[in-house]
Amino acid sequence: MPQYYVYIMTNVSRTLYIGVTTNLERRILEHKQKLVEGFTKQYNITMLAYYEVAESYEGAIGREKQLKRWLQARKIALAESMNPSWLDLSAEWFGGRRPPVVAATPSERDSSVARQR
């Protein structure tokens, strides 16, 4: 049974992006390497600030929608509950080396539809 991840990414200005994926590592690489046109590329959102696991697709989408409705302060408090220093939680995933280039076609990408600050 696949796992679903709800995640919050940010940039140095703490602009937030909320998304859903089944492959967190791959999706974060796509954001870091700016492979997906849109909000995260435009605002240079490349740091993973928070993530959680959901048991079902419906649960993940429901949680994503819930987080998107929250005020900014509440989203920040949630991220700080896991990551009080606002470090990039994915920074060590590749042993300190530069992440590999990921080639993804639109059909291979997960839907990450949360675009908000």
Kinemage of the C-alpha trace (Angstrom):
@kinemage 1
@onewidth
@group {chain A} dominant
@subgroup {mainchain}
@vectorlist {calphas} color= white
{ca met a 1} P 0.000 0.000 0.000
{ca pro a 2} L 1.563 3.326 -1.020
{ca gln a 3} L 2.224 6.096 1.443
{ca tyr a 4} L 1.131 9.641 0.754
{ca tyr a 5} L 3.009 12.670 1.969
{ca val a 6} L 1.692 16.134 2.688
{ca tyr a 7} L 4.578 18.554 2.724
{ca ile a 8} L 5.398 22.218 3.242
{ca met a 9} L 8.253 23.829 1.369
{ca thr a 10} L 9.652 27.301 1.797
{ca asn a 11} L 12.314 29.761 0.677
{ca val a 12} L 14.517 32.230 2.545
{ca ser a 13} L 11.574 34.654 2.791
{ca arg a 14} L 9.366 31.906 4.274
{ca thr a 15} L 6.936 31.901 1.395
{ca leu a 16} L 5.092 28.610 1.845
{ca tyr a 17} L 3.994 25.940 -0.606
{ca ile a 18} L 1.879 22.939 0.394
{ca gly a 19} L 1.757 19.811 -1.748
{ca val a 20} L 0.964 16.090 -1.840
{ca thr a 21} L 3.044 13.267 -3.311
{ca thr a 22} L 3.644 9.537 -3.104
{ca asn a 23} L 7.406 9.937 -3.543
{ca leu a 24} L 8.670 12.713 -1.305
{ca glu a 25} L 12.343 12.468 -2.215
{ca arg a 26} L 11.680 12.624 -5.957
{ca arg a 27} L 9.175 15.457 -5.617
{ca ile a 28} L 11.536 17.549 -3.488
{ca leu a 29} L 14.263 17.042 -6.114
{ca glu a 30} L 11.891 18.279 -8.795
{ca his a 31} L 11.282 21.438 -6.761
{ca lys a 32} L 14.969 21.946 -5.986
{ca gln a 33} L 15.954 21.544 -9.616
{ca lys a 34} L 13.052 23.708 -10.794
{ca leu a 35} L 11.750 21.048 -13.165
{ca val a 36} L 8.137 22.084 -12.648
{ca glu a 37} L 6.927 25.408 -14.001
{ca gly a 38} L 4.885 27.455 -11.583
{ca phe a 39} L 4.827 28.808 -8.080
{ca thr a 40} L 7.818 26.999 -6.554
{ca lys a 41} L 10.054 27.824 -9.491
{ca gln a 42} L 8.918 31.448 -9.616
{ca tyr a 43} L 9.472 32.021 -5.880
{ca asn a 44} L 12.599 29.834 -5.548
{ca ile a 45} L 10.949 27.510 -3.032
{ca thr a 46} L 13.526 24.770 -2.531
{ca met a 47} L 13.626 23.918 1.198
{ca leu a 48} L 11.543 21.192 2.821
{ca ala a 49} L 10.227 22.626 6.087
{ca tyr a 50} L 7.651 20.006 7.157
{ca tyr a 51} L 6.058 16.753 6.069
{ca glu a 52} L 3.651 14.158 7.369
{ca val a 53} L 2.446 10.767 6.179
{ca ala a 54} L -1.155 9.964 5.323
{ca glu a 55} L -2.542 6.453 4.964
{ca ser a 56} L -4.726 7.174 1.947
{ca tyr a 57} L -4.950 9.476 -1.040
{ca glu a 58} L -8.215 10.899 0.267
{ca gly a 59} L -6.631 11.535 3.668
{ca ala a 60} L -3.652 13.303 2.109
{ca ile a 61} L -5.783 15.513 -0.143
{ca gly a 62} L -8.104 16.305 2.763
{ca arg a 63} L -5.173 17.280 4.961
{ca glu a 64} L -3.644 19.394 2.186
{ca lys a 65} L -6.911 21.272 1.760
{ca gln a 66} L -7.201 21.742 5.512
{ca leu a 67} L -3.686 23.211 5.743
{ca lys a 68} L -4.332 25.521 2.805
{ca arg a 69} L -7.286 27.020 4.669
{ca trp a 70} L -5.213 27.789 7.755
{ca leu a 71} L -3.853 31.240 8.444
{ca gln a 72} L -0.157 31.746 7.752
{ca ala a 73} L 0.691 31.895 11.471
{ca arg a 74} L -0.841 28.476 12.070
{ca lys a 75} L 1.043 26.956 9.134
{ca ile a 76} L 4.285 28.398 10.479
{ca ala a 77} L 3.550 26.984 13.931
{ca leu a 78} L 2.957 23.551 12.391
{ca ala a 79} L 6.264 23.665 10.503
{ca glu a 80} L 8.074 24.858 13.634
{ca ser a 81} L 6.641 21.938 15.635
{ca met a 82} L 8.830 19.624 13.520
{ca asn a 83} L 11.498 22.079 12.447
{ca pro a 84} L 11.971 24.992 14.900
{ca ser a 85} L 15.176 26.167 13.195
{ca trp a 86} L 13.674 26.167 9.685
{ca leu a 87} L 16.408 23.910 8.357
{ca asp a 88} L 15.997 22.187 5.014
{ca leu a 89} L 14.841 18.743 6.142
{ca ser a 90} L 15.986 17.244 2.842
{ca ala a 91} L 19.516 18.672 3.022
{ca glu a 92} L 21.103 15.417 4.214
{ca trp a 93} L 19.162 13.058 1.969
{ca phe a 94} L 21.989 12.822 -0.522
{ca gly a 95} L 24.929 12.581 1.877
{ca gly a 96} L 25.909 16.214 1.472
{ca arg a 97} L 26.473 15.788 -2.259
{ca arg a 98} L 24.607 17.613 -4.949
{ca pro a 99} L 21.306 15.849 -5.713
{ca pro a 100} L 21.175 13.944 -8.998
{ca val a 101} L 19.357 15.469 -11.929
{ca val a 102} L 15.863 14.047 -12.189
{ca ala a 103} L 14.157 13.993 -15.567
{ca ala a 104} L 10.415 13.918 -15.154
{ca thr a 105} L 7.654 14.121 -17.670
{ca pro a 106} L 4.280 15.592 -16.735
{ca ser a 107} L 2.764 12.100 -16.534
{ca glu a 108} L 5.414 11.052 -13.998
{ca arg a 109} L 4.858 13.994 -11.706
{ca asp a 110} L 2.484 13.924 -8.787
{ca ser a 111} L -0.174 16.550 -8.509
{ca ser a 112} L 0.839 19.294 -6.149
{ca val a 113} L -1.914 21.810 -6.335
{ca ala a 114} L -1.357 23.995 -3.314
{ca arg a 115} L -0.140 27.360 -4.402
{ca gln a 116} L -0.219 29.910 -1.664
{ca arg a 117} L 1.974 31.968 0.568
